[in-house]
Amino acid sequence: MEPFIAEIRIMPYSFAPDGWAMCEGQLLRIAQHNALFSIIGMQFGGDGRDTFGLPDLRGAVPIGRGAAPGLTNRNLGEKGGAATVTLTEREMPAHTHTLLLSSSAPNSLRPGGKVPGAAKLYAPLTNPVAVAEQVIGVAGQGMPHNNMQPYLSLNYCIALRGVFPMRPR
């Protein structure tokens, strides 16, 4: 079955078959691929006089365009997302860390009054008192974390030749 011009398929090859091109954002000459240009136009780059761009699907997952209830509108050719993200303080859920200390009088100078020097540091204390949140220091290094879903790397290829897709009447 002959593909539609501009049809995109996932292929398990390390090459694009004859009549197809990898979807890697490369520029093609309009004069050599006039039918393909008439279908996808300038939405993926190029100068519109001599060249036009193919979609770049390397490291990307295609999503459906448009909008639906509860979803953000997406335009054809729109890019988004990131492989890694760094959460800001505003993106973290509100939470606190409570540190309980004993309000009893110290019973020794070492290891700091009622705080035991051995295991069971967090053992129940008599008369515990919560201290201000500022007493507990900030932790973390602000490093980005992986934001990618599980994946299997394959090639997206676009048909350079084939049947011209007719618009519905």
C-alpha positions in Angstrom: 0.0 0.0 0.0 1.4 3.3 -1.1 1.7 5.9 1.7 0.1 9.4 1.7 2.7 12.1 1.0 3.8 13.5 4.5 2.6 10.4 6.3 4.8 9.7 9.3 5.5 6.2 10.4 7.7 4.6 13.2 10.3 2.4 11.7 12.8 0.0 13.4 15.5 0.6 10.8 18.8 2.5 11.2 17.9 4.2 7.8 15.0 5.7 6.0 13.6 3.5 3.2 13.6 4.7 -0.4 10.9 7.5 -0.7 11.1 8.3 3.0 13.2 10.7 5.1 14.1 10.7 8.8 12.2 13.2 10.9 15.3 15.1 12.1 14.4 18.7 11.3 16.5 18.8 8.2 15.8 21.3 5.4 14.7 20.1 1.9 14.6 22.0 -1.3 11.0 23.0 -2.3 11.8 22.5 -6.0 12.6 18.8 -5.4 9.7 18.1 -3.0 6.9 20.5 -4.2 4.0 18.1 -3.3 5.4 17.6 0.3 5.9 21.3 0.7 2.4 22.0 -0.4 1.1 19.8 2.4 3.3 20.7 5.4 4.5 24.2 4.3 6.6 26.2 6.7 5.4 24.8 10.0 8.8 23.0 10.7 11.2 25.7 9.4 12.9 26.8 6.2 12.9 30.0 4.3 9.7 29.4 2.3 11.4 30.4 -1.0 14.0 27.7 -1.5 13.7 25.4 1.5 11.2 24.0 4.0 11.8 21.9 7.2 10.8 18.4 8.2 9.5 17.7 11.7 12.3 16.9 14.2 11.0 14.0 16.3 14.4 13.1 17.8 13.9 12.9 21.6 10.3 13.9 21.3 6.9 12.2 21.6 4.2 13.4 19.3 0.9 14.5 20.9 -2.5 15.2 19.3 -3.1 18.8 18.3 -6.1 20.8 19.4 -7.9 21.1 22.7 -10.2 19.0 24.8 -11.9 19.5 28.2 -9.2 19.8 30.9 -6.4 20.0 28.3 -4.3 22.9 27.0 -4.8 23.8 23.3 -1.9 22.6 21.2 -1.2 24.0 17.7 0.2 21.9 14.8 4.0 21.9 15.0 4.1 23.3 18.5 7.0 22.0 20.7 7.1 21.7 24.4 8.4 19.7 27.4 11.9 19.1 28.7 14.0 16.0 29.4 15.0 17.3 32.8 13.5 19.8 35.2 14.6 21.5 38.4 11.7 22.1 40.8 11.5 25.5 42.3 10.3 26.2 45.9 7.0 27.3 44.4 6.5 23.9 42.8 7.1 21.9 45.9 4.1 21.0 48.0 3.6 23.0 51.2 5.1 21.0 54.1 6.9 21.5 57.4 9.5 19.7 59.3 9.0 19.6 63.1 11.9 19.2 65.4 11.1 18.3 69.0 13.5 19.3 71.8 13.2 18.7 75.5 12.2 21.6 77.7 13.7 19.9 80.7 16.8 21.3 82.3 20.1 19.9 80.9 21.5 17.1 83.0 25.1 17.2 81.5 27.3 19.4 79.4 28.0 16.6 77.0 26.5 15.6 74.5 24.3 18.7 74.8 22.0 18.2 77.8 19.1 15.9 77.2 20.2 14.9 73.7 21.6 11.4 74.0 25.0 10.8 72.4 24.2 7.2 71.3 21.5 5.7 69.2 17.8 6.5 69.8 18.4 10.2 69.2 14.7 10.5 68.5 13.6 8.6 71.5 10.5 10.0 73.3 11.4 13.0 75.4 9.7 14.4 78.5 8.1 17.8 77.9 8.9 18.1 74.1 8.7 21.5 72.6 8.5 22.4 68.9 11.0 24.9 67.7 10.7 27.5 64.9 10.9 26.2 61.3 14.0 28.4 60.7 16.0 26.2 63.0 16.0 23.4 60.5 18.3 24.3 57.6 17.5 24.1 53.9 18.5 20.8 52.2 19.0 19.9 48.6 21.2 21.1 45.8 18.7 22.3 43.2 19.9 19.8 40.6 17.6 18.8 37.7 16.0 15.4 37.7 15.0 13.1 34.9 11.5 14.0 33.5 11.3 11.3 30.9 8.7 8.5 30.7 10.0 5.0 29.9 11.0 4.9 26.2 12.1 2.7 23.3 14.2 4.5 20.7 12.9 4.0 17.1 13.0 6.2 14.0 10.2 8.4 12.8 10.2 8.7 9.0 8.1 10.9 6.7 6.9 9.9 3.2 8.4 12.0 0.5 6.4 10.4 -2.3 3.0 8.7 -2.5 -0.6 9.5 -2.8 -1.5 13.1 -2.4 -4.0 13.4 0.6 -7.2 14.9 -0.5 -9.0 17.2 1.9 -12.6 16.3 2.7 -15.3 18.3 1.0 
